[in-house]
Amino acid sequence: MNRFNTALMFIICSIPSLYAQELSVPQAVHQRYTHELEQEHTSLINNLLRIFDVSNQEWQEELIQARRDSDQEDEACKARYTRMYDRINPELEARFHALLRAQGINGSDVIMINNGGFPEAGKGFVGCSKHSFDSMKLTVKEQDALLLHEIAHIIHEDVVVWNALYSLLNKTPWYRKAAAFPLMVKWHWFKERRADLTACLAGYSYAQALGEALRKIVPFSSTIQTSHPTFKSRARYIQAFCEHVVSDATTDGAVSVTKS
């Protein structure tokens, strides 16, 4: 075998081991995604505040009230789920609290509760169902990736921000509502993409697991996505993230993080 063939065989044999190992997310990739997501969030919120014609101080006051309202909504949800369903699976709850700690969240501030279905997040709780996870044949890693998505909503106070925006939408004159509504939808989709990518930033294996989990969820969910980006769109940007991680792990070149 000549040198070229020997080198080619080495490269081919190395590819599976590269993907099999637990790749860490390079700091440069982490910083670029975090920065771009922060910029996009700020831009969307500022554009909405201009349409609503409110100052930053008024926005902060809306957030304070929205936190109070969200706390009440949390309590109502937790009480309803407690009446309807059994206690959450202890092993699943233990994994959840380990994920919280890994994300720097005080476990006493957030609880997990059995909601009997798909994962969801409030201001200070995550609802999910071991039975639902099992019915979709999700692996432990895939379950954890979905939980990281919900934890991201809590980190970014997505419920609070949405309630504050919705309150301002209700207060704004009708002629401003038409301009605000498309941006409201855009922010809603953005927060789901940010939650996906925040889960991906927790580790390359979580990014791979999240992509596989979403593929398994498709048959159990509506194909018409209104509150979330489409499954195809989510698959594209998760795949792009994985490619960026591998690219940075194997080359010295710059990595583009432009959305697909």
C-alpha positions in Angstrom: 0.0 0.0 0.0 1.5 3.4 -1.0 1.8 6.4 1.3 -1.3 8.1 -0.1 -3.5 5.0 0.5 -2.1 4.6 3.9 -2.8 8.2 4.8 -6.4 7.9 3.3 -7.1 4.8 5.4 -5.9 6.6 8.5 -8.2 9.5 7.9 -11.2 7.2 7.2 -10.6 5.1 10.3 -10.2 8.3 12.4 -13.6 9.7 11.5 -15.8 7.3 13.5 -13.6 7.7 16.6 -13.9 11.5 16.3 -17.6 11.3 16.5 -17.7 8.6 19.1 -15.7 10.6 21.6 -17.3 13.2 23.9 -16.3 16.4 22.0 -16.3 19.5 24.1 -17.8 22.7 22.7 -14.8 24.9 21.9 -14.8 28.2 23.8 -14.8 30.2 20.6 -18.0 28.4 19.3 -19.6 28.9 22.7 -18.8 32.6 22.8 -20.0 33.3 19.2 -23.3 31.5 19.7 -23.9 33.2 23.0 -23.0 36.6 21.6 -25.2 36.2 18.5 -28.2 35.0 20.6 -27.8 37.9 23.0 -27.6 40.4 20.2 -30.7 39.0 18.5 -32.7 39.0 21.7 -31.7 42.6 22.4 -32.6 43.7 18.9 -36.0 42.0 19.0 -36.9 43.4 22.4 -35.8 47.0 21.5 -37.8 46.9 18.3 -40.9 45.8 20.2 -40.4 48.5 22.8 -40.2 51.2 20.1 -43.5 49.9 18.6 -45.1 49.9 22.1 -43.6 53.3 22.7 -42.4 52.5 26.2 -39.1 53.4 27.9 -36.6 51.0 29.4 -37.8 51.9 32.9 -41.4 51.1 31.9 -40.2 47.8 30.5 -38.4 46.9 33.7 -41.7 47.7 35.6 -43.6 45.4 33.3 -41.0 42.6 34.0 -41.5 43.0 37.7 -45.2 42.7 37.4 -44.8 39.8 34.9 -42.7 37.9 37.5 -45.5 38.3 40.0 -48.1 37.1 37.5 -45.8 34.2 36.4 -45.4 33.1 40.0 -49.2 32.8 40.4 -49.4 30.9 37.1 -46.7 28.5 38.3 -48.6 27.8 41.5 -51.9 27.2 39.6 -50.1 24.8 37.2 -48.3 22.9 40.0 -51.6 22.5 42.0 -53.4 21.2 38.9 -50.7 18.8 37.9 -50.4 17.5 41.5 -54.1 16.7 41.5 -54.0 15.0 38.2 -50.8 13.0 38.2 -48.5 10.9 40.4 -45.3 12.2 41.8 -42.5 12.6 39.2 -40.2 9.6 38.7 -37.4 9.9 41.4 -34.6 8.9 39.0 -35.7 11.4 36.4 -36.0 14.1 39.1 -32.4 13.3 40.3 -31.1 13.7 36.8 -32.9 17.0 36.4 -31.4 18.5 39.5 -27.9 17.3 38.4 -28.6 19.2 35.1 -29.7 22.3 37.1 -26.5 22.3 39.1 -24.4 21.9 35.9 -26.1 25.0 34.5 -25.4 26.9 37.7 -29.0 27.0 38.9 -30.0 26.6 42.6 -32.0 23.5 42.8 -34.2 24.9 45.6 -35.4 27.6 43.1 -36.8 25.2 40.5 -38.9 22.1 40.9 -39.9 19.2 38.5 -43.4 18.0 38.4 -45.3 15.3 36.4 -47.4 17.0 33.8 -48.5 13.8 32.1 -47.1 14.8 28.7 -44.6 16.8 26.7 -41.9 18.8 28.6 -42.8 22.4 29.4 -41.3 25.2 31.6 -42.9 27.8 33.8 -41.0 30.5 35.7 -39.7 28.1 38.4 -40.8 24.7 37.3 -40.3 22.1 34.6 -43.1 19.7 33.8 -42.6 16.4 32.0 -43.6 12.8 32.2 -41.5 9.6 32.4 -44.3 7.7 30.7 -44.3 10.2 27.8 -40.5 9.9 27.5 -40.7 6.1 27.4 -43.6 6.1 24.9 -41.4 8.0 22.5 -38.5 5.6 23.2 -36.1 8.4 24.2 -32.8 7.5 25.6 -31.6 9.0 28.9 -29.3 11.4 27.0 -32.2 12.5 24.7 -34.4 13.0 27.8 -31.7 15.1 29.4 -31.2 17.2 26.2 -35.0 18.0 26.2 -34.7 18.9 29.9 -31.8 21.2 29.1 -34.0 22.9 26.5 -36.6 23.6 29.3 -34.0 24.7 31.8 -32.8 27.2 29.2 -36.3 28.8 29.2 -36.0 29.3 33.0 -32.4 30.7 32.7 -33.7 33.3 30.2 -37.0 33.9 32.0 -38.9 33.3 28.8 -42.3 33.0 30.4 -41.8 36.2 32.2 -40.6 38.1 29.1 -43.5 36.7 27.1 -46.1 37.7 29.7 -44.6 41.2 29.8 -44.7 41.6 26.0 -48.2 40.3 25.9 -49.3 42.8 28.5 -47.8 45.6 26.5 -49.5 44.3 23.3 -52.9 44.4 25.1 -52.2 48.0 26.2 -51.0 49.3 22.8 -53.3 51.1 20.3 -54.8 49.0 17.6 -52.7 50.6 14.9 -49.5 49.5 16.6 -50.7 46.0 17.2 -50.4 45.1 13.5 -46.7 46.1 13.5 -46.0 44.4 16.9 -47.7 41.0 16.3 -45.2 39.7 13.6 -42.3 40.6 15.9 -44.0 38.9 18.8 -44.2 35.7 16.8 -40.6 36.1 15.7 -39.5 36.5 19.4 -41.5 33.4 20.4 -39.7 31.4 17.7 -36.4 32.9 18.7 -36.8 31.8 22.3 -37.3 28.2 21.2 -34.2 28.3 19.0 -32.2 29.9 21.8 -33.4 27.1 24.1 -32.4 24.5 21.6 -28.9 26.0 21.1 -28.4 26.6 24.9 -29.0 22.9 25.3 -26.5 22.2 22.5 -23.9 24.5 24.3 -24.1 22.1 27.3 -22.1 19.6 25.2 -21.7 18.1 21.8 -23.4 14.9 22.8 -26.4 16.8 24.0 -26.6 18.5 20.7 -26.6 15.2 18.9 -29.1 13.8 21.4 -31.5 16.8 21.0 -31.5 16.3 17.2 -32.4 12.7 17.6 -35.0 13.4 20.3 -36.8 15.9 18.0 -36.8 13.3 15.2 -38.5 10.8 17.5 -41.0 13.4 18.7 -42.3 14.3 15.2 -44.8 11.4 14.9 -46.3 12.4 18.3 -46.6 16.1 17.5 -48.5 18.3 15.0 -46.6 18.8 11.8 -47.9 22.3 11.7 -45.7 24.3 14.1 -47.1 27.6 15.2 -45.5 28.2 18.6 -42.1 26.7 17.6 -39.8 26.7 14.6 -40.6 23.8 12.3 -38.9 20.5 13.0 -36.9 20.8 9.8 -35.7 24.2 10.7 -34.6 23.0 14.2 -32.8 20.0 12.6 -30.9 22.3 10.3 -29.6 24.7 13.0 -28.8 21.9 15.4 -26.9 20.1 12.6 -25.1 23.3 11.8 -24.0 23.6 15.4 -22.6 20.1 15.4 -20.7 20.8 12.3 -19.2 24.0 13.8 -18.1 22.1 16.9 -16.4 19.4 14.8 -14.9 22.0 12.5 -13.3 23.9 15.3 -12.2 20.6 16.9 -10.4 19.5 13.7 -9.3 22.7 12.0 -7.8 26.1 12.8 -10.0 27.9 10.5 -12.7 30.5 11.5 -16.1 29.0 12.0 -19.2 30.8 10.7 -22.2 30.7 13.0 -24.7 32.3 10.5 -28.1 30.7 10.9 -29.2 28.2 8.3 
